[in-house]
Amino acid sequence: MSKTIVENSSGLSKFVYADDMAVSMQSDKIVIGDPEVLIIGCHNSGDSTLHENVTAPADWYGNMYTFDGTTWAANPNFVDPRLEDEE
C-alpha cells in the first residue's frame, strides 16, 4: 500500500510514497519524512489532498494519473518527459 498527494484543482496524483513514510501537510508546504528528507514547496494543505492506504498503478509516474480518492484514471494529456529526453 502507499499514499498519494493529489492536486485538488486537477485531480492529478503528484507524488506517491510508501504508507510508512511520514507526510505532513502544512499550510505553506508539504514535509516528507521524519526527520524530513524533502520539502515540497509548490504544494500545501490548501491546494492538495493526501490519500492513504491506496494502491498506485504499477507504472505510476507524477501527473500520469488522476485519483479521486477511489479510482485511478489515466491522464489523457500526459506527455512522458522520460520519452521526450530520448528524441
PDB file of N, CA, C and O in Angstrom, chain B, residues numbered from 101:
ATOM      1  N   MET B 101       0.842  -1.176   0.000  1.00  0.00           N
ATOM      2  CA  MET B 101       0.000   0.000   0.000  1.00  0.00           C
ATOM      3  C   MET B 101       0.891   1.245   0.000  1.00  0.00           C
ATOM      4  O   MET B 101       2.062   1.216   0.380  1.00  0.00           O
ATOM      5  N   SER B 102       0.278   2.323  -0.441  1.00  0.00           N
ATOM      6  CA  SER B 102       1.027   3.569  -0.499  1.00  0.00           C
ATOM      7  C   SER B 102       0.097   4.735  -0.200  1.00  0.00           C
ATOM      8  O   SER B 102      -1.072   4.547   0.138  1.00  0.00           O
ATOM      9  N   LYS B 103       0.625   5.919  -0.327  1.00  0.00           N
ATOM     10  CA  LYS B 103      -0.164   7.136  -0.169  1.00  0.00           C
ATOM     11  C   LYS B 103       0.180   8.052  -1.326  1.00  0.00           C
ATOM     12  O   LYS B 103       1.289   8.008  -1.859  1.00  0.00           O
ATOM     13  N   THR B 104      -0.785   8.886  -1.713  1.00  0.00           N
ATOM     14  CA  THR B 104      -0.555   9.809  -2.813  1.00  0.00           C
ATOM     15  C   THR B 104      -0.998  11.208  -2.428  1.00  0.00           C
ATOM     16  O   THR B 104      -1.957  11.390  -1.678  1.00  0.00           O
ATOM     17  N   ILE B 105      -0.289  12.187  -2.951  1.00  0.00           N
ATOM     18  CA  ILE B 105      -0.666  13.590  -2.798  1.00  0.00           C
ATOM     19  C   ILE B 105      -1.280  14.012  -4.125  1.00  0.00           C
ATOM     20  O   ILE B 105      -0.642  13.934  -5.175  1.00  0.00           O
ATOM     21  N   VAL B 106      -2.537  14.462  -4.057  1.00  0.00           N
ATOM     22  CA  VAL B 106      -3.291  14.825  -5.250  1.00  0.00           C
ATOM     23  C   VAL B 106      -3.563  16.328  -5.248  1.00  0.00           C
ATOM     24  O   VAL B 106      -4.023  16.890  -4.254  1.00  0.00           O
ATOM     25  N   GLU B 107      -3.273  16.960  -6.368  1.00  0.00           N
ATOM     26  CA  GLU B 107      -3.564  18.385  -6.551  1.00  0.00           C
ATOM     27  C   GLU B 107      -5.075  18.543  -6.699  1.00  0.00           C
ATOM     28  O   GLU B 107      -5.681  17.931  -7.578  1.00  0.00           O
ATOM     29  N   ASN B 108      -5.682  19.359  -5.844  1.00  0.00           N
ATOM     30  CA  ASN B 108      -7.131  19.489  -5.830  1.00  0.00           C
ATOM     31  C   ASN B 108      -7.712  20.017  -7.140  1.00  0.00           C
ATOM     32  O   ASN B 108      -8.738  19.516  -7.599  1.00  0.00           O
ATOM     33  N   SER B 109      -7.083  21.006  -7.742  1.00  0.00           N
ATOM     34  CA  SER B 109      -7.658  21.654  -8.927  1.00  0.00           C
ATOM     35  C   SER B 109      -7.691  20.741 -10.150  1.00  0.00           C
ATOM     36  O   SER B 109      -8.597  20.846 -10.976  1.00  0.00           O
ATOM     37  N   SER B 110      -6.719  19.855 -10.269  1.00  0.00           N
ATOM     38  CA  SER B 110      -6.631  19.000 -11.454  1.00  0.00           C
ATOM     39  C   SER B 110      -6.977  17.542 -11.182  1.00  0.00           C
ATOM     40  O   SER B 110      -7.316  16.794 -12.099  1.00  0.00           O
ATOM     41  N   GLY B 111      -6.888  17.141  -9.912  1.00  0.00           N
ATOM     42  CA  GLY B 111      -7.078  15.740  -9.562  1.00  0.00           C
ATOM     43  C   GLY B 111      -5.868  14.880  -9.864  1.00  0.00           C
ATOM     44  O   GLY B 111      -5.913  13.662  -9.691  1.00  0.00           O
ATOM     45  N   LEU B 112      -4.782  15.500 -10.315  1.00  0.00           N
ATOM     46  CA  LEU B 112      -3.578  14.756 -10.685  1.00  0.00           C
ATOM     47  C   LEU B 112      -2.822  14.261  -9.459  1.00  0.00           C
ATOM     48  O   LEU B 112      -2.610  15.003  -8.500  1.00  0.00           O
ATOM     49  N   SER B 113      -2.421  13.002  -9.508  1.00  0.00           N
ATOM     50  CA  SER B 113      -1.571  12.439  -8.479  1.00  0.00           C
ATOM     51  C   SER B 113      -0.155  12.941  -8.728  1.00  0.00           C
ATOM     52  O   SER B 113       0.473  12.598  -9.729  1.00  0.00           O
ATOM     53  N   LYS B 114       0.332  13.753  -7.809  1.00  0.00           N
ATOM     54  CA  LYS B 114       1.636  14.392  -7.975  1.00  0.00           C
ATOM     55  C   LYS B 114       2.791  13.585  -7.388  1.00  0.00           C
ATOM     56  O   LYS B 114       3.889  13.564  -7.944  1.00  0.00           O
ATOM     57  N   PHE B 115       2.536  12.921  -6.262  1.00  0.00           N
ATOM     58  CA  PHE B 115       3.581  12.191  -5.548  1.00  0.00           C
ATOM     59  C   PHE B 115       2.993  10.914  -4.970  1.00  0.00           C
ATOM     60  O   PHE B 115       1.818  10.889  -4.602  1.00  0.00           O
ATOM     61  N   VAL B 116       3.781   9.863  -4.884  1.00  0.00           N
ATOM     62  CA  VAL B 116       3.399   8.623  -4.229  1.00  0.00           C
ATOM     63  C   VAL B 116       4.525   8.229  -3.279  1.00  0.00           C
ATOM     64  O   VAL B 116       5.703   8.276  -3.635  1.00  0.00           O
ATOM     65  N   TYR B 117       4.143   7.843  -2.068  1.00  0.00           N
ATOM     66  CA  TYR B 117       5.104   7.400  -1.057  1.00  0.00           C
ATOM     67  C   TYR B 117       4.585   6.133  -0.395  1.00  0.00           C
ATOM     68  O   TYR B 117       3.383   5.865  -0.403  1.00  0.00           O
ATOM     69  N   ALA B 118       5.488   5.365   0.172  1.00  0.00           N
ATOM     70  CA  ALA B 118       5.094   4.194   0.951  1.00  0.00           C
ATOM     71  C   ALA B 118       4.273   4.659   2.146  1.00  0.00           C
ATOM     72  O   ALA B 118       4.485   5.756   2.662  1.00  0.00           O
ATOM     73  N   ASP B 119       3.329   3.819   2.588  1.00  0.00           N
ATOM     74  CA  ASP B 119       2.469   4.196   3.706  1.00  0.00           C
ATOM     75  C   ASP B 119       3.244   4.500   4.980  1.00  0.00           C
ATOM     76  O   ASP B 119       2.770   5.270   5.815  1.00  0.00           O
ATOM     77  N   ASP B 120       4.423   3.912   5.148  1.00  0.00           N
ATOM     78  CA  ASP B 120       5.180   4.164   6.378  1.00  0.00           C
ATOM     79  C   ASP B 120       6.010   5.456   6.317  1.00  0.00           C
ATOM     80  O   ASP B 120       6.678   5.809   7.289  1.00  0.00           O
ATOM     81  N   MET B 121       5.969   6.156   5.183  1.00  0.00           N
ATOM     82  CA  MET B 121       6.680   7.439   5.076  1.00  0.00           C
ATOM     83  C   MET B 121       5.813   8.544   5.684  1.00  0.00           C
ATOM     84  O   MET B 121       4.639   8.678   5.340  1.00  0.00           O
ATOM     85  N   ALA B 122       6.391   9.327   6.580  1.00  0.00           N
ATOM     86  CA  ALA B 122       5.661  10.430   7.198  1.00  0.00           C
ATOM     87  C   ALA B 122       5.431  11.537   6.164  1.00  0.00           C
ATOM     88  O   ALA B 122       6.355  11.928   5.449  1.00  0.00           O
ATOM     89  N   VAL B 123       4.200  12.034   6.091  1.00  0.00           N
ATOM     90  CA  VAL B 123       3.860  13.152   5.220  1.00  0.00           C
ATOM     91  C   VAL B 123       3.086  14.157   6.060  1.00  0.00           C
ATOM     92  O   VAL B 123       2.032  13.836   6.608  1.00  0.00           O
ATOM     93  N   SER B 124       3.610  15.366   6.157  1.00  0.00           N
ATOM     94  CA  SER B 124       2.969  16.419   6.937  1.00  0.00           C
ATOM     95  C   SER B 124       2.463  17.509   5.994  1.00  0.00           C
ATOM     96  O   SER B 124       3.244  18.258   5.406  1.00  0.00           O
ATOM     97  N   MET B 125       1.139  17.579   5.864  1.00  0.00           N
ATOM     98  CA  MET B 125       0.504  18.592   5.017  1.00  0.00           C
ATOM     99  C   MET B 125       0.406  19.879   5.832  1.00  0.00           C
ATOM    100  O   MET B 125      -0.332  19.938   6.815  1.00  0.00           O
ATOM    101  N   GLN B 126       1.140  20.899   5.431  1.00  0.00           N
ATOM    102  CA  GLN B 126       1.151  22.165   6.164  1.00  0.00           C
ATOM    103  C   GLN B 126       0.575  23.280   5.301  1.00  0.00           C
ATOM    104  O   GLN B 126       0.401  23.112   4.094  1.00  0.00           O
ATOM    105  N   SER B 127       0.283  24.403   5.917  1.00  0.00           N
ATOM    106  CA  SER B 127      -0.387  25.497   5.202  1.00  0.00           C
ATOM    107  C   SER B 127       0.482  26.132   4.122  1.00  0.00           C
ATOM    108  O   SER B 127      -0.043  26.749   3.195  1.00  0.00           O
ATOM    109  N   ASP B 128       1.801  25.992   4.227  1.00  0.00           N
ATOM    110  CA  ASP B 128       2.691  26.629   3.254  1.00  0.00           C
ATOM    111  C   ASP B 128       3.611  25.652   2.522  1.00  0.00           C
ATOM    112  O   ASP B 128       4.391  26.058   1.661  1.00  0.00           O
ATOM    113  N   LYS B 129       3.520  24.348   2.869  1.00  0.00           N
ATOM    114  CA  LYS B 129       4.398  23.351   2.249  1.00  0.00           C
ATOM    115  C   LYS B 129       3.944  21.963   2.667  1.00  0.00           C
ATOM    116  O   LYS B 129       3.044  21.807   3.491  1.00  0.00           O
ATOM    117  N   ILE B 130       4.584  20.962   2.085  1.00  0.00           N
ATOM    118  CA  ILE B 130       4.377  19.577   2.479  1.00  0.00           C
ATOM    119  C   ILE B 130       5.744  19.022   2.862  1.00  0.00           C
ATOM    120  O   ILE B 130       6.693  19.108   2.083  1.00  0.00           O
ATOM    121  N   VAL B 131       5.843  18.463   4.043  1.00  0.00           N
ATOM    122  CA  VAL B 131       7.107  17.918   4.541  1.00  0.00           C
ATOM    123  C   VAL B 131       7.046  16.393   4.463  1.00  0.00           C
ATOM    124  O   VAL B 131       6.115  15.768   4.970  1.00  0.00           O
ATOM    125  N   ILE B 132       8.052  15.812   3.822  1.00  0.00           N
ATOM    126  CA  ILE B 132       8.151  14.369   3.668  1.00  0.00           C
ATOM    127  C   ILE B 132       9.243  13.850   4.590  1.00  0.00           C
ATOM    128  O   ILE B 132      10.361  14.366   4.606  1.00  0.00           O
ATOM    129  N   GLY B 133       8.898  12.810   5.364  1.00  0.00           N
ATOM    130  CA  GLY B 133       9.862  12.166   6.249  1.00  0.00           C
ATOM    131  C   GLY B 133       9.866  12.745   7.647  1.00  0.00           C
ATOM    132  O   GLY B 133       9.474  13.890   7.870  1.00  0.00           O
ATOM    133  N   ASP B 134      10.321  11.919   8.592  1.00  0.00           N
ATOM    134  CA  ASP B 134      10.502  12.341   9.980  1.00  0.00           C
ATOM    135  C   ASP B 134      11.676  11.558  10.537  1.00  0.00           C
ATOM    136  O   ASP B 134      11.495  10.438  11.015  1.00  0.00           O
ATOM    137  N   PRO B 135      12.892  12.129  10.485  1.00  0.00           N
ATOM    138  CA  PRO B 135      13.196  13.516  10.125  1.00  0.00           C
ATOM    139  C   PRO B 135      12.969  13.797   8.638  1.00  0.00           C
ATOM    140  O   PRO B 135      12.968  12.889   7.807  1.00  0.00           O
ATOM    141  N   GLU B 136      12.780  15.063   8.335  1.00  0.00           N
ATOM    142  CA  GLU B 136      12.439  15.434   6.960  1.00  0.00           C
ATOM    143  C   GLU B 136      13.532  15.068   5.976  1.00  0.00           C
ATOM    144  O   GLU B 136      14.723  15.223   6.244  1.00  0.00           O
ATOM    145  N   VAL B 137      13.087  14.573   4.820  1.00  0.00           N
ATOM    146  CA  VAL B 137      14.006  14.240   3.739  1.00  0.00           C
ATOM    147  C   VAL B 137      13.715  15.084   2.510  1.00  0.00           C
ATOM    148  O   VAL B 137      14.535  15.167   1.595  1.00  0.00           O
ATOM    149  N   LEU B 138      12.524  15.721   2.494  1.00  0.00           N
ATOM    150  CA  LEU B 138      12.132  16.539   1.351  1.00  0.00           C
ATOM    151  C   LEU B 138      11.076  17.533   1.781  1.00  0.00           C
ATOM    152  O   LEU B 138      10.198  17.211   2.582  1.00  0.00           O
ATOM    153  N   ILE B 139      11.161  18.744   1.249  1.00  0.00           N
ATOM    154  CA  ILE B 139      10.111  19.742   1.423  1.00  0.00           C
ATOM    155  C   ILE B 139       9.546  20.048   0.049  1.00  0.00           C
ATOM    156  O   ILE B 139      10.283  20.436  -0.858  1.00  0.00           O
ATOM    157  N   ILE B 140       8.233  19.873  -0.109  1.00  0.00           N
ATOM    158  CA  ILE B 140       7.553  20.209  -1.360  1.00  0.00           C
ATOM    159  C   ILE B 140       6.986  21.609  -1.175  1.00  0.00           C
ATOM    160  O   ILE B 140       5.992  21.796  -0.473  1.00  0.00           O
ATOM    161  N   GLY B 141       7.618  22.583  -1.802  1.00  0.00           N
ATOM    162  CA  GLY B 141       7.223  23.971  -1.622  1.00  0.00           C
ATOM    163  C   GLY B 141       6.151  24.445  -2.585  1.00  0.00           C
ATOM    164  O   GLY B 141       5.555  25.503  -2.380  1.00  0.00           O
ATOM    165  N   CYS B 142       5.899  23.670  -3.636  1.00  0.00           N
ATOM    166  CA  CYS B 142       4.941  24.104  -4.652  1.00  0.00           C
ATOM    167  C   CYS B 142       3.515  23.642  -4.358  1.00  0.00           C
ATOM    168  O   CYS B 142       2.589  23.991  -5.090  1.00  0.00           O
ATOM    169  N   HIS B 143       3.330  22.860  -3.291  1.00  0.00           N
ATOM    170  CA  HIS B 143       2.001  22.408  -2.884  1.00  0.00           C
ATOM    171  C   HIS B 143       1.884  22.525  -1.378  1.00  0.00           C
ATOM    172  O   HIS B 143       2.887  22.608  -0.670  1.00  0.00           O
ATOM    173  N   ASN B 144       0.633  22.530  -0.887  1.00  0.00           N
ATOM    174  CA  ASN B 144       0.387  22.670   0.548  1.00  0.00           C
ATOM    175  C   ASN B 144      -0.973  22.077   0.894  1.00  0.00           C
ATOM    176  O   ASN B 144      -1.663  21.542   0.026  1.00  0.00           O
ATOM    177  N   SER B 145      -1.350  22.172   2.150  1.00  0.00           N
ATOM    178  CA  SER B 145      -2.608  21.583   2.612  1.00  0.00           C
ATOM    179  C   SER B 145      -3.834  22.268   2.008  1.00  0.00           C
ATOM    180  O   SER B 145      -4.922  21.691   2.004  1.00  0.00           O
ATOM    181  N   GLY B 146      -3.675  23.475   1.504  1.00  0.00           N
ATOM    182  CA  GLY B 146      -4.800  24.196   0.909  1.00  0.00           C
ATOM    183  C   GLY B 146      -5.075  23.824  -0.535  1.00  0.00           C
ATOM    184  O   GLY B 146      -6.195  23.996  -1.014  1.00  0.00           O
ATOM    185  N   ASP B 147      -4.066  23.314  -1.239  1.00  0.00           N
ATOM    186  CA  ASP B 147      -4.263  23.012  -2.663  1.00  0.00           C
ATOM    187  C   ASP B 147      -4.117  21.529  -3.001  1.00  0.00           C
ATOM    188  O   ASP B 147      -4.231  21.136  -4.162  1.00  0.00           O
ATOM    189  N   SER B 148      -3.865  20.708  -1.976  1.00  0.00           N
ATOM    190  CA  SER B 148      -3.631  19.281  -2.212  1.00  0.00           C
ATOM    191  C   SER B 148      -4.293  18.438  -1.132  1.00  0.00           C
ATOM    192  O   SER B 148      -4.570  18.911  -0.029  1.00  0.00           O
ATOM    193  N   THR B 149      -4.540  17.175  -1.477  1.00  0.00           N
ATOM    194  CA  THR B 149      -5.144  16.224  -0.541  1.00  0.00           C
ATOM    195  C   THR B 149      -4.258  14.984  -0.466  1.00  0.00           C
ATOM    196  O   THR B 149      -3.763  14.495  -1.482  1.00  0.00           O
ATOM    197  N   LEU B 150      -4.069  14.489   0.746  1.00  0.00           N
ATOM    198  CA  LEU B 150      -3.312  13.268   0.971  1.00  0.00           C
ATOM    199  C   LEU B 150      -4.291  12.103   1.088  1.00  0.00           C
ATOM    200  O   LEU B 150      -5.196  12.128   1.921  1.00  0.00           O
ATOM    201  N   HIS B 151      -4.107  11.090   0.254  1.00  0.00           N
ATOM    202  CA  HIS B 151      -4.905   9.862   0.317  1.00  0.00           C
ATOM    203  C   HIS B 151      -3.974   8.738   0.752  1.00  0.00           C
ATOM    204  O   HIS B 151      -2.935   8.507   0.134  1.00  0.00           O
ATOM    205  N   GLU B 152      -4.357   8.036   1.826  1.00  0.00           N
ATOM    206  CA  GLU B 152      -3.531   6.953   2.354  1.00  0.00           C
ATOM    207  C   GLU B 152      -4.161   5.590   2.085  1.00  0.00           C
ATOM    208  O   GLU B 152      -5.346   5.491   1.765  1.00  0.00           O
ATOM    209  N   ASN B 153      -3.355   4.549   2.220  1.00  0.00           N
ATOM    210  CA  ASN B 153      -3.797   3.164   2.036  1.00  0.00           C
ATOM    211  C   ASN B 153      -4.388   2.939   0.649  1.00  0.00           C
ATOM    212  O   ASN B 153      -5.466   2.365   0.499  1.00  0.00           O
ATOM    213  N   VAL B 154      -3.659   3.404  -0.356  1.00  0.00           N
ATOM    214  CA  VAL B 154      -4.079   3.226  -1.746  1.00  0.00           C
ATOM    215  C   VAL B 154      -3.067   2.326  -2.455  1.00  0.00           C
ATOM    216  O   VAL B 154      -1.942   2.141  -1.990  1.00  0.00           O
ATOM    217  N   THR B 155      -3.487   1.781  -3.570  1.00  0.00           N
ATOM    218  CA  THR B 155      -2.584   1.006  -4.410  1.00  0.00           C
ATOM    219  C   THR B 155      -2.413   1.753  -5.717  1.00  0.00           C
ATOM    220  O   THR B 155      -3.324   1.786  -6.544  1.00  0.00           O
ATOM    221  N   ALA B 156      -1.259   2.346  -5.903  1.00  0.00           N
ATOM    222  CA  ALA B 156      -0.982   3.113  -7.119  1.00  0.00           C
ATOM    223  C   ALA B 156      -0.787   2.156  -8.290  1.00  0.00           C
ATOM    224  O   ALA B 156      -0.353   1.020  -8.095  1.00  0.00           O
ATOM    225  N   PRO B 157      -1.100   2.601  -9.495  1.00  0.00           N
ATOM    226  CA  PRO B 157      -0.834   1.765 -10.672  1.00  0.00           C
ATOM    227  C   PRO B 157       0.651   1.390 -10.734  1.00  0.00           C
ATOM    228  O   PRO B 157       1.512   2.166 -10.319  1.00  0.00           O
ATOM    229  N   ALA B 158       0.935   0.214 -11.246  1.00  0.00           N
ATOM    230  CA  ALA B 158       2.311  -0.289 -11.298  1.00  0.00           C
ATOM    231  C   ALA B 158       3.229   0.630 -12.090  1.00  0.00           C
ATOM    232  O   ALA B 158       4.415   0.732 -11.778  1.00  0.00           O
ATOM    233  N   ASP B 159       2.701   1.301 -13.108  1.00  0.00           N
ATOM    234  CA  ASP B 159       3.524   2.187 -13.936  1.00  0.00           C
ATOM    235  C   ASP B 159       3.368   3.655 -13.553  1.00  0.00           C
ATOM    236  O   ASP B 159       3.634   4.542 -14.364  1.00  0.00           O
ATOM    237  N   TRP B 160       2.936   3.914 -12.311  1.00  0.00           N
ATOM    238  CA  TRP B 160       2.683   5.285 -11.859  1.00  0.00           C
ATOM    239  C   TRP B 160       3.883   6.181 -12.120  1.00  0.00           C
ATOM    240  O   TRP B 160       5.033   5.774 -11.952  1.00  0.00           O
ATOM    241  N   TYR B 161       3.593   7.402 -12.532  1.00  0.00           N
ATOM    242  CA  TYR B 161       4.585   8.462 -12.688  1.00  0.00           C
ATOM    243  C   TYR B 161       3.836   9.751 -12.408  1.00  0.00           C
ATOM    244  O   TYR B 161       2.649   9.843 -12.720  1.00  0.00           O
ATOM    245  N   GLY B 162       4.491  10.748 -11.831  1.00  0.00           N
ATOM    246  CA  GLY B 162       3.828  12.003 -11.491  1.00  0.00           C
ATOM    247  C   GLY B 162       3.068  12.605 -12.665  1.00  0.00           C
ATOM    248  O   GLY B 162       3.609  12.734 -13.762  1.00  0.00           O
ATOM    249  N   ASN B 163       1.811  12.972 -12.430  1.00  0.00           N
ATOM    250  CA  ASN B 163       0.896  13.578 -13.410  1.00  0.00           C
ATOM    251  C   ASN B 163       0.347  12.590 -14.430  1.00  0.00           C
ATOM    252  O   ASN B 163      -0.438  12.982 -15.294  1.00  0.00           O
ATOM    253  N   MET B 164       0.737  11.326 -14.356  1.00  0.00           N
ATOM    254  CA  MET B 164       0.284  10.332 -15.331  1.00  0.00           C
ATOM    255  C   MET B 164      -1.149   9.870 -15.060  1.00  0.00           C
ATOM    256  O   MET B 164      -1.845   9.407 -15.964  1.00  0.00           O
ATOM    257  N   TYR B 165      -1.579  10.003 -13.795  1.00  0.00           N
ATOM    258  CA  TYR B 165      -2.903   9.543 -13.389  1.00  0.00           C
ATOM    259  C   TYR B 165      -3.618  10.598 -12.552  1.00  0.00           C
ATOM    260  O   TYR B 165      -2.998  11.417 -11.875  1.00  0.00           O
ATOM    261  N   THR B 166      -4.942  10.546 -12.624  1.00  0.00           N
ATOM    262  CA  THR B 166      -5.765  11.280 -11.665  1.00  0.00           C
ATOM    263  C   THR B 166      -6.228  10.272 -10.620  1.00  0.00           C
ATOM    264  O   THR B 166      -6.260   9.066 -10.867  1.00  0.00           O
ATOM    265  N   PHE B 167      -6.582  10.789  -9.458  1.00  0.00           N
ATOM    266  CA  PHE B 167      -7.109   9.944  -8.396  1.00  0.00           C
ATOM    267  C   PHE B 167      -8.149  10.733  -7.640  1.00  0.00           C
ATOM    268  O   PHE B 167      -7.874  11.838  -7.171  1.00  0.00           O
ATOM    269  N   ASP B 168      -9.354  10.174  -7.514  1.00  0.00           N
ATOM    270  CA  ASP B 168     -10.450  10.893  -6.852  1.00  0.00           C
ATOM    271  C   ASP B 168     -10.728  10.396  -5.439  1.00  0.00           C
ATOM    272  O   ASP B 168     -11.771  10.706  -4.864  1.00  0.00           O
ATOM    273  N   GLY B 169      -9.814   9.637  -4.886  1.00  0.00           N
ATOM    274  CA  GLY B 169      -9.999   9.074  -3.563  1.00  0.00           C
ATOM    275  C   GLY B 169     -10.414   7.612  -3.633  1.00  0.00           C
ATOM    276  O   GLY B 169     -10.327   6.884  -2.644  1.00  0.00           O
ATOM    277  N   THR B 170     -10.863   7.191  -4.801  1.00  0.00           N
ATOM    278  CA  THR B 170     -11.289   5.811  -5.011  1.00  0.00           C
ATOM    279  C   THR B 170     -10.715   5.222  -6.291  1.00  0.00           C
ATOM    280  O   THR B 170     -10.208   4.100  -6.298  1.00  0.00           O
ATOM    281  N   THR B 171     -10.800   5.990  -7.375  1.00  0.00           N
ATOM    282  CA  THR B 171     -10.495   5.465  -8.700  1.00  0.00           C
ATOM    283  C   THR B 171      -9.313   6.187  -9.331  1.00  0.00           C
ATOM    284  O   THR B 171      -9.231   7.416  -9.309  1.00  0.00           O
ATOM    285  N   TRP B 172      -8.398   5.401  -9.896  1.00  0.00           N
ATOM    286  CA  TRP B 172      -7.293   5.935 -10.690  1.00  0.00           C
ATOM    287  C   TRP B 172      -7.756   5.992 -12.137  1.00  0.00           C
ATOM    288  O   TRP B 172      -8.459   5.096 -12.605  1.00  0.00           O
ATOM    289  N   ALA B 173      -7.365   7.040 -12.843  1.00  0.00           N
ATOM    290  CA  ALA B 173      -7.680   7.144 -14.272  1.00  0.00           C
ATOM    291  C   ALA B 173      -6.472   7.732 -14.986  1.00  0.00           C
ATOM    292  O   ALA B 173      -5.809   8.630 -14.467  1.00  0.00           O
ATOM    293  N   ALA B 174      -6.194   7.222 -16.174  1.00  0.00           N
ATOM    294  CA  ALA B 174      -5.076   7.738 -16.965  1.00  0.00           C
ATOM    295  C   ALA B 174      -5.357   9.184 -17.353  1.00  0.00           C
ATOM    296  O   ALA B 174      -6.487   9.530 -17.697  1.00  0.00           O
ATOM    297  N   ASN B 175      -4.348  10.013 -17.298  1.00  0.00           N
ATOM    298  CA  ASN B 175      -4.443  11.409 -17.721  1.00  0.00           C
ATOM    299  C   ASN B 175      -4.262  11.451 -19.237  1.00  0.00           C
ATOM    300  O   ASN B 175      -3.169  11.167 -19.728  1.00  0.00           O
ATOM    301  N   PRO B 176      -5.312  11.799 -19.994  1.00  0.00           N
ATOM    302  CA  PRO B 176      -5.202  11.775 -21.456  1.00  0.00           C
ATOM    303  C   PRO B 176      -4.235  12.824 -22.005  1.00  0.00           C
ATOM    304  O   PRO B 176      -3.820  12.739 -23.161  1.00  0.00           O
ATOM    305  N   ASN B 177      -3.876  13.806 -21.189  1.00  0.00           N
ATOM    306  CA  ASN B 177      -2.967  14.868 -21.623  1.00  0.00           C
ATOM    307  C   ASN B 177      -1.520  14.629 -21.201  1.00  0.00           C
ATOM    308  O   ASN B 177      -0.651  15.470 -21.432  1.00  0.00           O
ATOM    309  N   PHE B 178      -1.269  13.483 -20.586  1.00  0.00           N
ATOM    310  CA  PHE B 178       0.077  13.205 -20.077  1.00  0.00           C
ATOM    311  C   PHE B 178       1.066  13.008 -21.223  1.00  0.00           C
ATOM    312  O   PHE B 178       0.824  12.235 -22.150  1.00  0.00           O
ATOM    313  N   VAL B 179       2.180  13.723 -21.136  1.00  0.00           N
ATOM    314  CA  VAL B 179       3.300  13.546 -22.058  1.00  0.00           C
ATOM    315  C   VAL B 179       4.473  13.111 -21.187  1.00  0.00           C
ATOM    316  O   VAL B 179       4.906  13.843 -20.297  1.00  0.00           O
ATOM    317  N   ASP B 180       4.970  11.937 -21.449  1.00  0.00           N
ATOM    318  CA  ASP B 180       6.017  11.360 -20.609  1.00  0.00           C
ATOM    319  C   ASP B 180       7.343  12.082 -20.854  1.00  0.00           C
ATOM    320  O   ASP B 180       7.908  11.962 -21.941  1.00  0.00           O
ATOM    321  N   PRO B 181       7.850  12.827 -19.874  1.00  0.00           N
ATOM    322  CA  PRO B 181       9.116  13.554 -20.049  1.00  0.00           C
ATOM    323  C   PRO B 181      10.305  12.617 -20.219  1.00  0.00           C
ATOM    324  O   PRO B 181      11.333  13.019 -20.764  1.00  0.00           O
ATOM    325  N   ARG B 182      10.181  11.387 -19.764  1.00  0.00           N
ATOM    326  CA  ARG B 182      11.254  10.412 -19.925  1.00  0.00           C
ATOM    327  C   ARG B 182      11.449  10.058 -21.401  1.00  0.00           C
ATOM    328  O   ARG B 182      12.566   9.767 -21.828  1.00  0.00           O
ATOM    329  N   LEU B 183      10.379  10.082 -22.171  1.00  0.00           N
ATOM    330  CA  LEU B 183      10.456   9.763 -23.595  1.00  0.00           C
ATOM    331  C   LEU B 183      10.923  10.963 -24.407  1.00  0.00           C
ATOM    332  O   LEU B 183      11.603  10.802 -25.420  1.00  0.00           O
ATOM    333  N   GLU B 184      10.560  12.173 -23.964  1.00  0.00           N
ATOM    334  CA  GLU B 184      10.998  13.382 -24.680  1.00  0.00           C
ATOM    335  C   GLU B 184      12.506  13.511 -24.683  1.00  0.00           C
ATOM    336  O   GLU B 184      13.098  14.005 -25.642  1.00  0.00           O
ATOM    337  N   ASP B 185      13.131  13.056 -23.587  1.00  0.00           N
ATOM    338  CA  ASP B 185      14.591  13.134 -23.486  1.00  0.00           C
ATOM    339  C   ASP B 185      15.281  12.222 -24.505  1.00  0.00           C
ATOM    340  O   ASP B 185      16.441  12.443 -24.853  1.00  0.00           O
ATOM    341  N   GLU B 186      14.570  11.203 -24.977  1.00  0.00           N
ATOM    342  CA  GLU B 186      15.161  10.247 -25.909  1.00  0.00           C
ATOM    343  C   GLU B 186      15.172  10.772 -27.344  1.00  0.00           C
ATOM    344  O   GLU B 186      15.911  10.259 -28.184  1.00  0.00           O
ATOM    345  N   GLU B 187      14.367  11.778 -27.625  1.00  0.00           N
ATOM    346  CA  GLU B 187      14.252  12.282 -29.008  1.00  0.00           C
ATOM    347  C   GLU B 187      15.436  13.142 -29.400  1.00  0.00           C
ATOM    348  O   GLU B 187      15.493  13.640 -30.524  1.00  0.00           O
TER     349      GLU B 187
END
